[in-house]
Amino acid sequence: MSKLTDNLDSIAERIRQSFSAKDAAREKVLPRCREVIRYCSNAIRAVHRQEFDQAKEMLQSARNLLNELEQAVADYSELSSTGFMRSAQKEFAEGSITLALVTGNQPPTPEELGIDFAAYLNGLGEAVGELRRYLLDSMRRGDLSRCEELLSAMDDIYNILVTMDFPDAITGGLRHTTDRVRGILEKTRGDLTLVIRQKDLEERLGKYEDNL
């Protein structure tokens, strides 16, 4: 090797060791990210079954795993902003926000959840789809007591998301999420309006028959 390049071997070895350690951290993080997503998915299913305590426990398990993930990537800032990390955070936000709103509580903040803003906003948008599902289930049961409240929450979320006019590289593809939220909101408003009108008509017919 020429004198001009005789330091390349040591440089290459240091780079190789760094990459090896980073790859090991990545391999440790990936399965845990999948586990976080699984906990959050199960928590959302528990919310729809109105098993709120169970949902809370699953979300706590997801939070514990996220804490482990943060420690695992602490020395590798690049890994903390990768797609799989952000997906895990987004699912955690979605589950936590869905549980809060369905149980009549304020949505948690990004700081309370310990996640970045882009993941939070995308999770907030995804929660709208779960609120629609919960609202539809309530309508099928004939329970309209909180439907308008939940629809109003969905509307508030959309009004926030639509103001986040920044590049997708910053927001993590929020524009697409916002477009989906708009469609879900319009469809849900139409469904609820139809059910309310139908119920009002049934009540009027019932009163008319009672007066015969």
VENRAPE-V754305 format. One record per helix or strand of 2 or more residues. SS is the DSSP state (A for helix, B for strand). FROM is the first residue (numbers start at 1). LEN is the number of residues. Records with the same first field share a line. If there is no record, write none. Layout:
SS = FROM-LEN, FROM-LEN
This chain:
A = 3-3, 8-41, 52-21, 77-4, 83-20, 110-4, 117-24, 147-15, 168-4, 174-37
